[in-house]
């Protein structure tokens, strides 16, 4: 991959990984092998009622981000934070490339590219 900047929009059902250059975008969509189900706790059961994290899913996302120099992670809920935890535990070199984590709802791919370009342009101007 010849793109320095990458953005990943992630939730528990899919991840949109985009490697971004000034005039080009390479995009891939990754979905977990097992669909994510919310668990509801029941009275008298042990545990916190949360489904275990799908580490294979986060690993696939990490593989799709390989080669990026700077990574922006966005998403609507907790999956973006769980991806960060996965990167710190399993791929510290890639974790070091993460320059930002932002909460973003459900934009279109075009809106994501515009958001990333604006973010990285502002970051590059600060250097």
N, C-alpha and C positions, 0 to 999 in steps of 0.2 A: 504494500500500500504506500503510495507516495503522498498521501494527505497527512498533514501535521495535526490538524484539529479533528476531533471526533465528538459527537454528541450521542448520548443514548437516552431515549425516553423509555421508561420501564414501569410496568405494573406487574401484577401477579399473573396476567393472562398473556402478555406479549411484550417484547422489547423491540424498539426501532433503533437500529444502530446506523449512524450516518457519519461517514468520513467526508470532511468538507474541505474544499479548496475554493479559490476565488471564482472559478468558472466551472466547477465540477462537484458532483455529489455522488458518492457510492453508498447505496442503502441496502440493508438487509433487515429482515424481520425474523425474530426468533420466538418460538413458542415453547413452553415447557412440555415435556413428554406426557406428564400427567396433568390434567386440568386442576386448577386451584379450587379447593372447596373451603368455605368458611366452616369452622366447627363451632357449634354452640354448646356451651357448658350446660350440664344437667346437674340438678341437685344431687349431691351424694357421690359425684364422680371425682376421681383424682385428676390432677393436671390443671393447666390454665385454659384449656379449650382451644388452643391455637394449633393449627396444622404445622407440621415440621417444615422447615425451609427446604426448597428443592435446590440442593447444591449443584446438581447436574445442569439445571437451567442457568444459574449464575455463572457456571463454568463456561457454558456455550456463549454467553454474552461476553465474558472476558476474552474468549478466543476471537470473537468478532471485533473486539476493540484493539487487538494486537497491532502494533506498528504505529499507533497514534502517539504524538508527542505531548498533546494536551487533551484532556477529556472533560467534558461537561456532562454531568448526570442529572437528568430531570425526570419528574414523574409526579403523579397525583397523591401518592400515599407512601407506605412504608417500604416498598420494594427497592426504592433507590437507596435507602439506608442499609438494607440488607445486602444489596450488591456491594456497597462500600465495605461492610464487614467481611464479606466473602473475599474481596480483593486484598484487604489487609492480612487476612489469614492465609490465603492461598497464592496470591500473586502480588507481593509487595512492590515489585518494580512497576507494575501497571498501576497500583494504588498511588504511587508517587506521581503519576502523570495526571491524576484527577485535580483539576483546578477549581471546580465549583460543583455544588449540589444545590439545585433549586426546585421549588415546588411549582409544577406546571400542570394544568388540568389535562385536557384531551385536545390539543391543537392538531391541525392538519400537518402533513409532512412539509408543505411549503412554509407554514408558519414556524415549524421547528427549525428549518434551515435559516429563515430570516432571523429568528431569535438567536441561534448559535452564531451566525455571522456578526450580529450586533454585539453579542457578549464577547466574542473573541477579538473583535476590532477594538472595543473599549479596553479590554485587558492588554492588548498589544500596545495601545497608546499610552498606557500607564508605565511602560518600561522605559 
